[in-house]
């Protein structure tokens, strides 16, 4: 069933091959799916550049870096909020 997806790629990409709009839409659609996006981005970022166009590999690497930055920022924000709530500096008004 998944044989054609698991086989080695039949075509090699040149370094500066362009990615079509249809393929970019597919890539963006895949990156919107929560757990699949991380798995696919890791696969695209860590594969040999000969198997994917350079722009595709760079996009995957940039998205992974942005995910790490956002996750770190959210973690710092939550920790700061909890610290402010526990220290009494920030008071939540209850109705």
N, C-alpha and C positions, 0 to 999 in steps of 0.2 A: 504494500500500500504506500509506504513512504520511501520506497526504493529510489525513485528519481531525486528526492530531496537529500538523501543521505550519500549518494554517489559523489565521487570527486567531480569538481566542476569540469565541464567539457570545453569551455572556452577560457582563455586567459585574457586578462584585461591589460591594456597598455597603461602606462603611468598616468597619462593625462586624459583618459577616456571620460567622456561626459556622462552623467547620470540623467536619465530622462525624467520628465515631470511625473510621469506615471510611477516610476520607481521611487522618486522622492515621496510621493503621496503614500505609497506602500510602506516605506521606511517610517514615515511619521505616524501612520496608523499602528504599526507594530510597537513603536515607542510609547504609545498611549495606553497600552495594556500593562497593568501594574507589575507583575512578576516577570512576565515574558520580556519586558523591555530591558531589564538588567541582564538577563541571560543572553539575549540577542546582541545587546551593545557590547558585552564582554567578548562574545564570539567574533563580532565584526572588528573590534579594536585589537584583538590579540592575534588574529589570523595574518597570514602572509599577505603583503600588499599586492602580490601578483594575482591573488584571487578576487580582489575587489578594487574598484577605482580608488585613488588616493583620497578624493574628496569624501567618499563614503567612510573610509577608515578614520579620517580626521574628524568627521562629524561624530562618530561613535566615541572617540577618545574625548572630544570636547564635552559631549553630553555626560559621560561618566565623571569627568572632573567637576562639572556643574552640579551633578547629583551629590557628590561628596561635599562640596561647598555648602549647598542648601541644607543637607542633613546636619552638618556641623553647626550652621547658623541657627537652625531650629533647636538643636540640643542646647546651645548656649542660651538662646532666648527662653526656653522652658526652665532651665536651671536658674537663670536670673530672676524670672517671675516667681518661682518657688521661694528663692532666697528673700526677695522683697516681701512676699506675703508672710513668711515666717518671722521676719525681723520686725514687722509692724510698720515699716516705712510706707508700704502701700496698703491702703485699707479699702476693702470692697464694701460699698454701701448696700446694706440689706434693706429690702422693703418689707 
